[in-house]
Amino acid sequence: MFEEYKKCRLCPRRCGVNRYDAKGFCGMGAAVTAAKASLHKWEEPCISYKNGAGTVFFTGCNLRCVYCQNAEISAELFGAELTPAKLGDVFLRLQESGADNIELVTPTHFLPDILAALDRIKHRLDIPVVYNSGGYELADTVGMLEGYIDVYLPDIKYFSSELSEKYSSAPDYFEYASSAVKAMTAQVGELEYNADGGLVRGTVIRHLVLPGCRHDSMRIMEWIAGNIPSERRLVSIMSQYTPFEHIPKEYPELMRHVTKMEYNSVVRRADELGIIGYTQDKSSAAPDYVPDFDLSGIN
């Protein structure tokens, strides 16, 4: 049994639940649960640069994003249970299949199991381990990852506490996300690449532009430019927001795609600030890019 699950405080929710007896805010008990493990070719070019990232999609989430594209696993909690030993085997199978890296997607609430799995097999990994996070993290938890994680892939979703409360039930989102991203970039340091252009160390900060929120997005770009050294980060500005049917009707402003003007204005501000990274085509805003969660690679 892992002590961290007995009074869970792994994320900023600090719900204190004994996850051996009940479910935490993330919706999960103590058994590590995942919905898919496969090669994913549609990440940023430095992450999926050859055969694709070896993604493991974990079930549950510490946010409540009303527009979540992975609601099947974050809210409906689809997935299958694994032991740390079996999870380690999943990582090794992904490497054997040619994965560019091992990408842990929304992993924080299962951190004790993940670290135990990596303790078993990390000496057999020849590829980086990527931590793909919604950004709502504790800096202390990031500290637990030192020596395990090579590349961080966090979101910074909101600057405004009003937006983060309205759309993700987290009014303190930016307070924690900004602190966590600072800790991540300090931990892994400057960007390092392999001969194929793959990122083997460093941080890629993601931001999804939301309908009607371009000014908030610009404030995030300004914060990044002023607080994270350029040699330690890339920034990925995403246009893939898709208005899914599960979005509650009380959010009519989210029932449309981001306009070209909205997205381009954020990209232009980032360019003015000297931010380097990635942008997306409008074609990315489609349900086709949502993974099919079918337990492949898990069982």
N, C-alpha and C positions, 0 to 999 in steps of 0.2 A: 504494500500500500504506500502511496505517496502522501507525505505530510501536507504538501501544498493543496491537495484536494479536500482536506478535512475541514478547512476554514478558508475557502478560496478567496484569494486576493491577488490573483494573477494579472488582473486588468484594472482600469480605473473605476469600474463598477464596485469593486471590493465588496461583493455581495455577502461574503462570509459564510456561504452555504457549505455544509458538509456534502460534497458531491457523491459520496458513497451512499448517502441516504436520500438525496433529493437533487433536483436539477438547479444549476446556477442560472444567473441572468442570461447566459449564453444559450440556455436551453438544453445543456448537456450534463450528464452525470460524469462518473469518473472513468468510464471505458472509452478509450480513444476510438473515434468513429470517423470514417471517411467514405466518400461517395464515388470517387474515381481516381485512378492513377494512370496517366498516359502521356505520350509525347504531345506537346502543345506548340504549334508552329506560329501562333499569332501574337506572341508577346513582342516587346520591343526588340529591334534587330540585334542588340547586344546581348539579349537574353535568349532569344530563339534564333540563333545565327547559323545553324547547320542542320541538325536533325529535329530540333525542337526542345523546349524545356521539358524536363521530367516532372510534370505537375502532379501533386497530391492534393486533392480538394477535401479539406476537413469539414465535417458537419458542425453546424452551430455558428454563432457570431455574437460579439459583445455590442454590436450596434443594432439599430432598428430602422434601417434605411427603407423608407416606404417605397422606393423605386428600385430596390435591389434586383439585379439581373440574375442572381443565383438564389432566388427565394426558395427554390425547391430544397436546398440544403441549409440555408441560413434561417428560414422560418418554418418550413415544413419538416425539417430535420431528417431528411432521407439519408441513409448511409448504412454501413455495416461495421460492426465492432472488430477491433484488431488488438492483439497484444503487442508490446514493444518489439518482441522477437519477430512477429509477422510483419510489423511495420518496417523493421530493418530489412527484411527480405524484399519488401516492395521497393525500397530505395535501390537495392542491389539489382533487381530485375530491370528497373528503369535505366540504370547505368549500362547494363548488358544490352539493352535495346538501342543504345546509341544516344541517350539523352545528353543534351548539352550541359545540364546541371540538374540538381534535385531542387524543385521549387515547391516550398511548403505554402499552401494557400489558406489563409485565415487559421493560423495554427496556435495562437497564444493560449487558448483555454485548454489545450492538450500538451502544454510545454513539458511537464514532467515525463510523459510517455515518449515524446519526440526526442528529448535529450537522452533518455535511456536507450532508445533505438539507435541513435547516433553513436552513443558510447560503445555499442556492440559492433558497429560496422564502419564507422568513419575512417578507420585506418585502411579500409578496402576501397574507399571512394577516391577516384582520380579526377572528379569533377566538382565544381563549387556547389555549395548549398545556399539557396536563395530563400529569403524570408519575405513572403508576399503578405502584407498586412494592411488592414484598413486604417492604420495610423493611430488608432485610439489605444495607446499603450502607456504603460508605466516605464519611466526611465530605469527604474530598478530591475524590472523584468528584462529590459534590453541588456542590462548588465549581466544577467544570467546566461546570455547567449554568446558571450565572448569566447572565442576559440571554436565555436560550432558553426557560426554563420559567416559566409564570405561576402555575400551580396545582399543588401537590403533593398526591398521594393515596396516602400510604404506609400499610402495615399496621404495627401493633405486635402481633405474634402471641403472644408469650410474655414473661413476666417471669422464670420459672424456667428456669435452664440445663438442669436435668434434663429438663424437658418439651421444650425446643427441641432437645436432643440426641436424645431418644427419637423424636420425631415428624418432625424436619426435618434431622437430622444436622448441627446447628449449635449446639454448646454455648455459643458466644459470641454468640448471636443478640441478646440484649437489650443487651449492651455496644455493639454496632454500631448496632442499630436506634435506640436512644435517642440516641446521638450524631448519627446521620443526621437524625432528626426535628428535633433542636435546630437543626442546620445548615439544614434546609429552611425551618423557620419563621422563622429569623433572616434568611434570604435574601429571601423574598418578603414578609415583614412582615405587616401587619394585613389582615384580611379586607376585600375590596372586591367590590361587586356591580354588575351593570348594571341597567338599568331593568326588566328582566324577572325579576329575582331570581337571575340566574345569577352564579356566582362567577367573577370575572375575575382575582382575585389572592388568594393565601392557601393554607391547608393544611387538608385534611380527613384526620384520622387514623382509620383503620379498625381495628376489632378484631372478629374472629370468635370467639364464645364456643364452646368445645369441650366435649363431654360430660365431666363429672367435673372440670372445670377452672375452676369459677366463682371460687374463691378467688384463683387466679392472675390471672384477668380483673380482679378487684377491685383487686389490687395495681397493675395497669397503669393503671386509672383514677386511683388515688391518685398514681402517678408523674406522669401527665399534668397533673393538677390542681396538683401542686407544682412542676412544672418548665417548663411551656409556658404563656406568658401567654394568658389567655382571649381577648384581642382578635386573637390570631394563629391560632386553630384552632377547628374544629368537630370533634366526635367522632361517628363512626358505629359504633354497637354492633350487630353483625349476628347474626341468629339462623338464618342460612341453611345451617348445617352439615348436610350430607347424607351418610349412610353408603353410599358407592358400593361396588360389588362388587369393585373392584380393591384395596381396602384389605387388606393382608396379614392372614392369620388369626391371627397372633401379637399382634394389637391388638384383642381382643374388646371392650374398653371403648369403642372408637370405632364399634362396629357398632350404634349407636342414635342417635336425634335428641337434641338438647338439650331438657331438660324446661322447662316453663313456669316452674317454681320457679327453676331454674338461671339462665335468662335474665333473669327479672324481678329476681332478687337483684343481678345486675350492674347493671342499669338503675337500680335503687333506690340503689345505692352511688354511681353517677355523679351522680344527682340530688342526693344529700346533699352531694356535693362541688361542686355548682354547675356541673357540666359541661353544656354546651349542644351539641346536634347532632341525630342521627337514630337512630331505632330501627326495627326491622323486625317485620312480622307473621310469625307462625309459618308461614304459607302459602309463604313464601320458601324454606323448606327442602324443595326438590323438584328433581329432575333437569331439569325444564322450563326452569329458569333458566340452564342451562349452554349456552353458544353452540354452534351447529353449525359446526364448523370445516371449511369447504368451499372455501377459497381465494377466496371472493367478495370483490370489490374489490381483489384482489391482482394477478391476471392480466389 
